[in-house]
Amino acid sequence: EATTPDEANALLAEVWSVVEKNGGESVLTGSDFARGVNIAITKWPDANASMKTEVELTAKGLLEFLSAGPFMELEEWWPIWQEAMSDS
C-alpha cells in the first residue's frame, strides 16, 4: 500500500508495465466514488492475455479484483439481447 505520492506513482507504473507487457491497451480508467473502487476498461488481444494479467497483478499484490470480465459495447450486445428475448 502506498503512503506517499511517489510510492503510488511507482506502484501504478508497475501495474501498467504488466498490463502493457501482456498486450493490454487502456480505454478508460477512473474512480467510482460511490462504491469506493477504481475502474479500468482495457482492450486485450485475447481472453488469455486478460486472465494472465489479472493473475500476475493479484499474485504481486498490486491490485485486488472485485469483478473482471468481458465488456461489450451496446451496438454489439443489443442484437444478441434482442435475439435472446425473442427466443424466450
C-alpha positions in Angstrom: 0.0 0.0 0.0 1.4 3.4 -1.0 1.7 6.1 1.7 3.2 8.8 -0.5 2.6 10.1 -4.0 6.0 8.8 -5.1 5.1 5.3 -3.8 1.7 5.4 -5.5 3.3 6.5 -8.8 5.8 3.7 -8.6 3.1 1.1 -8.0 1.0 2.5 -10.8 3.9 2.3 -13.2 4.4 -1.3 -12.2 0.7 -2.1 -12.8 0.8 -0.5 -16.3 4.1 -2.3 -17.2 2.4 -5.7 -16.5 -0.7 -4.6 -18.5 1.4 -3.4 -21.4 3.7 -6.5 -21.4 0.6 -8.7 -21.9 -0.8 -6.5 -24.7 -3.4 -4.5 -22.8 -4.4 -1.1 -24.0 -6.2 1.3 -21.6 -9.5 2.5 -22.9 -10.8 4.3 -19.7 -9.7 4.4 -16.1 -11.4 6.3 -13.3 -12.9 6.1 -9.8 -16.4 5.2 -8.7 -16.6 7.2 -5.6 -20.0 5.9 -4.5 -18.5 2.4 -4.3 -15.0 3.4 -3.3 -13.4 1.5 -6.2 -11.3 2.3 -9.2 -12.5 1.1 -12.6 -10.4 0.3 -15.7 -11.6 -0.8 -19.1 -8.8 -2.3 -21.0 -8.6 -3.8 -24.6 -6.9 -7.2 -24.8 -5.6 -9.2 -27.7 -7.5 -12.2 -26.3 -9.0 -13.6 -23.1 -5.8 -15.4 -22.1 -3.9 -12.1 -22.0 -6.5 -10.6 -19.8 -6.5 -13.5 -17.4 -2.7 -13.8 -17.3 -2.5 -10.1 -16.3 -5.2 -10.5 -13.6 -3.3 -13.4 -12.1 0.1 -11.6 -12.3 -1.3 -8.4 -10.7 -3.0 -10.3 -7.9 0.0 -12.5 -7.2 2.2 -9.4 -6.9 -0.3 -7.8 -4.6 -0.7 -4.8 -6.9 -4.5 -5.0 -7.4 -7.5 -6.7 -5.9 -10.1 -7.5 -8.5 -13.7 -7.3 -7.4 -15.0 -8.0 -10.8 -13.4 -8.8 -14.1 -14.9 -9.9 -17.3 -15.7 -9.1 -20.9 -17.2 -5.7 -21.8 -19.3 -5.3 -24.9 -20.4 -2.1 -26.5 -24.2 -1.5 -26.8 -24.0 -1.9 -30.6 -22.5 -5.4 -30.2 -24.7 -6.8 -27.4 -28.0 -5.2 -28.3 -28.7 -7.6 -31.2 -27.7 -10.6 -29.1 -30.1 -9.4 -26.3 -32.9 -8.9 -28.8 -32.5 -12.4 -30.2 -32.4 -13.9 -26.8 -35.6 -12.1 -25.8 -37.3 -13.2 -29.0 -36.4 -16.8 -28.3 -37.7 -16.8 -24.7 
